[in-house]
């Protein structure tokens, strides 16, 4: 299954590590530092020109994981998407995809 993040961006649901609400999480220094580091390293991708409401952390290599996680070597290669859609909207889209 895939999750549509807005505009023309779609990611495999298996690659999603977490979906976070920007209003609730950016009050934390650690979150702001994480987002800043992602931007500086070129791993932050803005899905839209609109004001972002959420960010989605994805593991680029997760879709290639073997069935046995104990054999998987963690690459640590993550991408952060900024989306104009709220975390609740993305959750509903994800749940709707599971029902189909």
C-alpha positions as CSV (number, residue, x, y, z in Angstrom):
1,X,0.0,0.0,0.0
2,X,1.0,3.6,-0.6
3,X,0.2,6.8,1.2
4,X,-0.5,10.0,-0.7
5,X,1.3,12.9,1.2
6,X,0.0,15.7,-1.0
7,X,0.7,17.1,-4.5
8,X,2.3,14.3,-6.4
9,X,4.2,12.6,-3.6
10,X,3.3,9.0,-2.7
11,X,5.4,6.8,-0.3
12,X,5.1,3.1,0.5
13,X,3.4,2.7,3.9
14,X,6.0,0.1,4.8
15,X,8.6,2.9,4.6
16,X,6.9,5.2,7.1
17,X,8.5,5.4,10.5
18,X,6.2,8.1,11.9
19,X,3.8,10.9,11.1
20,X,4.0,13.9,13.4
21,X,1.9,17.0,13.9
22,X,4.1,20.1,13.5
23,X,2.1,22.2,16.0
24,X,2.5,19.7,18.7
25,X,6.1,18.6,18.1
26,X,8.0,21.7,17.2
27,X,7.8,23.0,20.7
28,X,10.5,20.6,21.6
29,X,14.2,21.6,21.1
30,X,15.1,18.1,20.0
31,X,12.5,18.0,17.3
32,X,13.5,21.4,15.9
33,X,17.2,20.2,16.0
34,X,16.2,17.0,14.2
35,X,14.3,18.9,11.4
36,X,17.2,21.4,11.1
37,X,19.7,18.6,10.7
38,X,17.5,16.9,8.1
39,X,17.3,20.2,6.2
40,X,21.1,20.8,6.3
41,X,21.8,17.2,5.1
42,X,19.4,17.5,2.2
43,X,17.0,14.9,3.7
44,X,14.1,17.3,4.1
45,X,11.6,17.5,1.3
46,X,8.7,19.9,1.1
47,X,5.7,18.4,-0.6
48,X,3.9,21.7,-1.2
49,X,4.5,25.5,-1.1
50,X,1.6,25.8,1.5
51,X,2.3,26.0,5.2
52,X,3.2,22.5,6.4
53,X,1.0,20.9,9.1
54,X,2.8,17.6,9.5
55,X,6.1,15.9,8.8
56,X,6.6,12.3,7.9
57,X,9.8,10.4,8.6
58,X,10.5,7.6,6.1
59,X,13.2,4.9,5.9
60,X,14.3,4.7,2.3
61,X,15.5,1.2,2.7
62,X,12.6,-0.2,4.7
63,X,10.8,-1.5,1.6
64,X,13.8,-3.7,0.9
65,X,13.9,-5.3,4.3
66,X,14.0,-9.1,4.4
67,X,11.3,-11.0,6.2
68,X,13.6,-11.6,9.2
69,X,14.4,-8.2,10.9
70,X,17.4,-9.9,12.7
71,X,19.1,-10.2,9.4
72,X,18.6,-6.5,8.5
73,X,21.5,-4.1,8.8
74,X,20.2,-0.7,9.8
75,X,21.2,1.9,7.2
76,X,20.0,5.0,9.1
77,X,19.0,6.5,5.8
78,X,15.8,8.5,6.5
79,X,13.9,11.2,4.5
80,X,11.6,13.7,6.1
81,X,8.6,15.0,4.1
82,X,6.8,18.2,5.1
83,X,3.2,18.0,4.1
84,X,0.4,20.5,4.0
85,X,-2.0,17.8,5.2
86,X,-2.6,17.3,8.9
87,X,-1.5,14.2,10.6
88,X,-5.1,13.2,11.2
89,X,-5.9,13.4,7.5
90,X,-2.9,11.2,6.7
91,X,-4.0,8.8,9.4
92,X,-7.5,8.6,7.9
93,X,-6.0,8.0,4.4
94,X,-3.9,5.2,5.8
95,X,-6.8,3.6,7.6
96,X,-9.0,3.9,4.5
97,X,-6.3,2.1,2.5
98,X,-6.3,-0.8,4.9
99,X,-10.1,-1.3,4.5
100,X,-9.9,-1.7,0.7
